[in-house]
Amino acid sequence: MPVETDRRSMLIALIGAAVISFSPVFYIYSDTNPSTGAFFRMLYALPALALLAFIIRKSDTRSSQMRWMAFGAGLLLAPDMLSYHISMIFIGIGIATLIGNSQVIIVTLVSWKLFGEKPNPAILISLPIVMIGLALISGVFDSEPYGEDPVKGVIFGVATAFFYSAFLILFRYCNKELAPVSSVQFDATAGAAIGLLVLGILPLSRVAIEPINFQPSWPGHGWLILLALLSQVGGWLAVAYSLPRLPAAHTSFAILLQPVLTLVWGFLILEQDGYSKNQIIGMILVLAAIISVTIYGSTVNEKASFE
C-alpha cells in the first residue's frame, strides 16, 4: 500500500475514533435514561445512513443473505448498547468504555473455540489480569469506591463486552466482500434500533430498566441528534472505512484511542474523578491487558497446522 494512502487512512481512522470518544459525553448531557438514549441514537442515525446507502446503492452487490446477516448483527448490538448506557450511569463513562473494549480479549478467545485460531501467551495471560482489574474496579475492596453502584457497573460493562464481541464477529463476517460501509452500517443500525425498541417496551425488561420515553425533550434530544450524526454516522463510517485498509499495528492504535480519550473526557469535561486507588490500579490493569492483546496478541490456525 502506498505510504500516502496509508497515512490518509490512518488519519481518517484516528479522527473517527476521536469523534466516537465523545459519544458518552453527549449521552450524559442528554439526561435521558439508558433505554431512551440508546434507542434514539440509532433512530436518529437512520435517515442519514439511508440517504448514503441510497446514493451508492449500485455499488452494494451483497446478497440478501449478507444483508440480513448485517441486520442480525445489529440485533446483537442492541443489548450491547443498552448494557453500555446502563454501565455509564453506574460507574462513569471512562470505566464503562474501558470495560466494554475488553471485547478484544473475548473475540480472540471465541475465535479460538469457533475457528481454531489458537491465541499466543500474550492473550492467555491477559485474561486473569482483566479479571483482577475488574474486581478492583468493582469496589469490593473499598469502603467508598467511585460510582453510583460500581458492582452493577462492572456487571453491565462485562455484558457490554460480551454482546459487543458477538456483534463484531458477525458484523465482520457479513462484510467479507468489503461492501460500501454506509450500506452495511445502515442494515446493522436498523437492526439495533428495532432490537432496542423491543428491549425498551417489553414488560419483563421494565423490571430491570426504565422503558423508552418517546416524548422528545429539549435540549436532551438535541444532544442525541448530535451523537447520532457525529458519532453513530460520521465516526463509525470513518473507522469502518479505514480499518480494512490499514496494517494490523495501525488498526490497533486507532481502536485503542477511543477508550483512552473517553477516560480523558470523563475527567476533564464531566469531572468524573475521585476513583479509589484500587479502582485506578484496576483501570491500569485492564487497559494494559487490552493494549497487550491488541498490539502483541496473535493467533495460529490449529486446523491449518494439521493439514
Buried (B, 14 or more C-beta within 10 A) or exposed (E): EEEEEBEEBBEBBBBBBBBBBBBBBBBBBBEBBBBBBBBBBBBBBBEBBBEBBEEEEEEBEBEEEBBBBBBBBBBBBBBBBBBBBBBBBBBBBBBBBBBBBBBBBBBBBBBBEEEBBBBBEBBBEBBEBBBBBBBBBBBEBBEEBBBEBBBBBBBBBBBBBBBBBBBBBBBEEBBEEEBBBBBBBBBBBBBBBBBBBEBBBEEEBEEEBBBBBEEEEEEBBBBBBBBBBBBBBBBBBBBBBBBEBBEEEBBBBBBBBBBBBBBEBBBEBBEBEEBBEBBEBBBEBBBBBBBBBBEEBBBEEEEEEEE
